């Protein structure tokens, strides 16, 4: 029988306790309805939490948390994003560390006020589950935007995004103590319908204390994380490397070579090899941000912003260094070219007949073809015990018109998808990972969804654990 937790503060309760030793709250008995009504990451739509937040649907799920679209019934049904901590930890120490990290995110965000940051609205514990309620940010991620276009983003638009992201990084780095975001990448930046950018997911951000020689954990995402982050030594200029990698990805459609690859002798492929239309001055700015040595990067986010402003407006002289207290607008300038979007957010309608995403037949003139949409774009199953299994859900939808048809493939036998064929009735895939026969350790596998409305490869990560494993630091690649 699992240990009970305080419904108010989450503290573990001794057997037969009448009051919580952590906060003094009366203990709600299991018979009285204090038990968990759902597994972490599996809140059913229609659930009402705290007698206030009505769950609409799940938006995303990672190794340590899940995010839901909810409605605040106390505020006229206003949409909010509700983040739930998933209790995948196996020991009390691991759970306490995860709770502290979750609470740190709340404290960090609650003190910040910037148009490119989502506001924290509430935090609570219910039935032992920890929740963070935040401003809901509509729109799509920069990665989704690039995928919808089906080609790299126009360079002037990317530079404008880079200017806006430099501004929010400058704001974070000017906090006392400075805040290092540590996981900047296109999937963590939302593009709202009115053209603004917002950073999401501060799960691994940390306060930077120069006296500390190491981070508490080694976190980040391959391709975006700088060399020093792999050794747990991130600092503000680490975010500039990640920004450079993000701009590289958006400009070329490719994630740059990872820092470990480059340190082992594999050179960084120049941007203009993949995208010759990108001006040389833009390439130079990104290359400087991607220097393996932090001292060779821009000295600050303000200086990188100035370099990007000079690249997009070569006739404008560079200004003095900004204090970071008067941020530039995060809205993309009206002079920056935009691709027209359909009302559904799908790519521009192509009015010329011809093959469409592998469909052997032509698309009738003026008709929107089927368009595959997969969410989330990556899955993280967390820890799986040896011989155990876990099932995740992948949402499938058609953002175009016509009938979406296709198949699902996996690259490893332990990964199963149901159904294997996609048709007009398919709205989700059940992804099962069976750890039978797998050794303990980290695994990264892939699932490919191939349809007449485009293809999408979804990376799936998990860690198989044995009873003798030390799980600390097992998520060095969690992003």
N, C-alpha and C positions, 0 to 999 in steps of 0.2 A: 504494500500500500504506500503510495507516495506521500511525502511530507506535506502538511498543510502550510499555507502562507497567509499572511495578514492581507485582507482585502483593501486596506488603506495604504500601507507602506511596502508590502511585499516581503516583510521579514518572515523567516521561517518560524513556525510555531511549535513549541514543545507539545507533546501529547497531553490532551485534556486541559490545555490552557484556556483560561477564561478571558484573559486580556493579553494583548500583544506586548512582548517585552521590548519591542522597538519604539512604538508610538503610544502604547497604552489604550488603544482602541479595543472595544469589546469584540470578542471572537464570534464570528457568525458560524454556526454549526453547519456541518455538511448536510444534515437532515433538513435544515431550514432553507436549503437552497443556496449554500455558499460554494458549491462545487463548480469547477470549471465546466462551462457548457459547450466548449469547443476546444479543439486542438489549436496550438499556436499556428498562425498563418492560414487558418481555415474557418474564419468567421462567416457564417452563412449570410447571404443578402437578406435584409429585413430584420436583422438583429438590432436591438436597441441597447446601446451601452451607456452606462451611467444615467439611465432614464433620460437621455438627452440626444445622443448621437445615433442616428439611424443609418445603418450600413447599406450602401447602394451596391457596390461591387469592389473586387480587388483590383488595384491598379498595378502593383508590382510586388515582387517577392525576392529577397536575397537570402544569404546564409543566416543572417541574424535578425532580420526584421521583415515585416510585410506592411504594405501601404494600401489603404482602402479609400475609396471615395465615399464620404459620408455626408449626412445632412444634419445641421445643427437645429434641432426642433425648438430651441429657446430663442433662435434668431431668425424666425420665419423660413426655416428650411435652407439657410445659406450653405452652399457647398464647402466642405472642409476636407483636408487630407488627414487621415488618421493613421499614424504609424504605430504598429504593434511590435514589441520586442518578442522575438521567437526564442523560447527557452530550449536551445539545443545543447546547452552545457550539461556535462555529466557530473560535476562535483560542485560543492557549495562554493569553493573559491572561484571557480570559473563563472558561476552564476552571479556572484557578488561583483566580479570584474565587469561582466556584461551590463549589470544594472547600473554600476557607476559610470560606465561609458555612455549608456543611454541618458542618464541624468545630466552628464556633462554636456551632451548635445543640447539638451533643453536650456541649461544655464547659459551656454555660449550664445545660442540664437536669441534668447529672450533679451539679451543686452544689446543686440544689434538693430540698427534702423537704417536700411538702405533700400532703394527701390528695386535692386536686383537680388534681394534676399527675401525668402518667404517668412512671414511673421509667425511666431509661436503664439497660439491662442489658449492652450490649456495643457495640463499634464495630469494624469490620474492613474490609479491602480484599481483594477476590478477583478475579483476572483483570482488574485495572484498574478494577473497579466498587467504589464506596464504599457501605457499608451501616451503618445505625444500627438496633440491636435495642432495642426498648422494650417495656414492659409492655403487654400487649394489653388494651384497654378494651372489654368487651362492651356491647351496648345499641344505642342509636340517637342521632343528633344531635338537638338541639332543633328544628332545621328539619324533620327527618323526623317527629318527634313531632307537630308542628303539622300537617304534611301528612296524617298518619295520622288525626288527629282530624277533618280536613276543615273546620275552622273555627278561629278564633283561640283561644289557650289561655286558660283561666279566669284572671282577673286576679290572684287571691290566689296562685295557683301561680307565675305569672310573677314576682310580687314576691319570693316565696321564692327563686326561682332568682337574681334580681338580688342579693339579700342574700348568697347563697353566692358569686356571682361578684365582688362587691365585696371579699369576704374574700380571695380568691386574688389579686386585683389589688393589694390592700394588701400582701400578702406579697411580691409581685414588686417593687412600688414601694419597699419597705423594704430591698431588697437593697443591697449596697454594691459597685459602683455600682447604682443602680436599674435594673430591667429594664422596658422598655416593650414590651408584647406586640404592639401595632400592627395586629392583624387580628382583633379580637374580633367575632364574628358567630355566629348560631345554627348554621351548618354546622361551626363549629370548637369546639363544646361538646358533649360526649357526656353522655347521660343513661343511667346504668347501670340494670340491672334492679332494684337495691335502692334506687333513687332518688337516688343520688349524682351529682354533676356532676364532669366532668374536662375541662380544657382540652387540646386536641390541636393539633398543628402549630405549632411554634415557628420555622418556617422564616424568618420575616421579623422576629422579635423582635430587639431590640438592647439593649445596655447604654447607659444615658443618662448622658452627661457634659455637665454644664451649660456647660462652656467651649466645647463644640462648637456652632457656629451652625447646622449642617445635618446631616441624615442622609446616609449615603453613597448611598442610593437613595430614590426616591419610590415607595412601595408602599402598598397598601391596597385596599379594595373600595368602589366607589361606593355611596353611601347610608349606609355605616358609617364611612368615614374622615372626620375633621374637616378643616377648611380648611387648617390648618397642615401636615397630612401631605402635601398636594398640592405643597407647596413644600419638602418634605424637612426639616421642622422639628418632628418629633413630640416629645412629652414626656409624663410620666405622666398629665396630664389629658386627653391625646389618647385614652387608653384609656377614660376616663369617657364621652367623646362616643360612642365605639363601643358601650359598654355601653348607653347611653341609646337608641341606634339599634336595638340588638338587642331591648331590651325593647319599644320601639315596634312592631317587626315582629311579635313574638310576641303582643302585645296586640291588634293590628289585622289581622294577616295581610298587611300591606303594608310594603315597605321605605320608610322616609321619604325625602322629597326630598333629593337629594344636596347636599353643601356647595356645589359650584359653582353648582348651580341656585338655591339660596337666596341666594347672594352676588350672583347676577344678577337678583334681584328676585322670585323665586318663593317665596312664604311656605311655612312648614312647616304642613301640615294638622293641626289639633288632633286628638289621639287620640280624643276623644269624638265627633268627627264620624263616624269609622269605627266606634267601639265605645262607644256611650253608657253601657254598663253599667260602664265603668271609673270608679272614684271620682275626683273632681276632684283630690284630694290626690296620687294616683298620677300623674295627668297632669302636675301641677306639678313633681314630682320628675324625671320624664323630660324635660320641657321645659328644666329648668335644666341637666341633663346635656348637652342638645343645643344649648346656646348656641354661636354661631359664634365668640365670643371666649373663649379658654380661661380668662381671669381671671374670667369671669362664671359658670363652671361651679362644681361643688363643689371645695373646696380640696384634697380628698383622697378616696380610696376609702372611708376610714372614715366621713367625713362623709356621703357618699352612702348608705352602708349604714345610718347612723343615720336618715336621712330615710326610707328604705324601711321600716325597722323601725317607725317611727312611723306610716307609712301602713297597714301590715298589722296593727299593734297600737296603735291610737290611745290606749288607756288606759295604755300603758307609757311612763314618762318617758324622755327621751333620756339616754344615759349620756355620760360624758366621752369624749374622743377616745381611741381605742385605739392602742396601740403597734404593733399588727400582729403581735405575737409570740405571741398566744394566739388563734388563729383559731377562729371559731365553726364548729360542725359544718356540713358541706356537705349533709347529709341534709335533705330537705324535711320541715318539721314535720308531725306526724301530724294537726294541726288543719287543714292546708291541703287543700281538696277535691281529689280525684283523679278522673279519669275511669276507669271500669273498663276493663280491657284483656283481650282474649282471650289464651289461651296462646300464640298465634302472634305476638302483638304487634300484631295488626290492630285497627282501630277497634272500639268496642263494637258488638255484634250488634244490629241493628235488627229487632224482631220484628213490625213492622207492614208489611203488604204495600204495594207501591207501586213507582214507577219507581226504578231504582237506577243512578245515574251514566250516564244516557243510554240505558239498556236499556229498550226499549219495553215489555217484559214485567215483571210484578210479581215481587218476590222472595218465595218461599214463606215463610210464617210460621215463624220460628225458624231460618232458614237463613242462613248467612254468604254474602253475595254475592261475586263475584269482586272482587279488590282488587289493582290494578296497583302494582308496586314496581319502581322504576327506580334503578339504581346505576351509576356515580356520578350525582349530581344536576347536575353540570356537567362539561364536558370541556375540557381545555386541551392543544392539540396542539403548543404551542411554536413553534419556527421551522420554516418550510417554504420551501425554495428556490424561486425563480421557475420555474414550469413543473413543479415537483415535486408529490408527493402523499404523503399519510399516511393510514393506516387505524387507527381506534380501535375499541374494543369497549365496548358498552353492555349491561349485564346486565338482563334482563327476567325478572320472576317474579310469581307470583300468591300474595298473602298471604291470600287468602280461599278460597272454595270455588267449585265450578262451573268452567266453561270460560271462560278469558280470550280475548277476540277483539277485534281492532282494526286500525288502520292507522297508518302512520308518514308524517309530512309534514315537508318542509324549506322554509325561506324564501329559499333562495339556490341557484342552479343548480350551484355548485361543490360543494355538499354532497349526498352520496348515501347512502342507507341501504338495507341489504339484510338481511333481506327487508323488503318494504314492507307486508306484511300479517302480523299477529300471530295465532297460534292456540295450541293447547295444546302444540305441539311447540317453540315459540319460547322459547329461553332466553337469547339474546343477539342484538344487532344489530351489524353491521359498518358503521361510519361512515367513509366515505372523503371526504377533502377533496382536491380537485384544484385546485392553484394555477395551472393553465394560464390565461394571459390576465389574471391578477390583478396589480395593481401592488403594489410593496413597501409595507408598512405593516401596521397592526394591523386585525384583523377580528373582529367579534362577530356570530355568526349563531345561529339557533335551530332545534332539531328538536322537533317535537311528536309525542308518542305518545298516540293517542286510542283508548280502549278502553271496553268495557262495564263495566270495573272502575275507571274514572276516567281522567283525562287528566294528562299530565305534560309540561311544556315544559323542555327541557334547553338551556341556553346553551352555545355552543361557541366558544372563543376560539383564535386563532392569529395569527401574524405572518408575513407573506411577506417574505423578505429577498432582496436582490440582492447580487451580489459586492461592490458598492461601498458597501453600507450600513455604518453604524457601529451595532452592535447594543447598545451600552451604554445602559441605561435603557429598553430596548424594552418591558420588562414593568412599566411604571408602574401598570398595572391588575391585575397578577397577584396573586391572593389565595387 
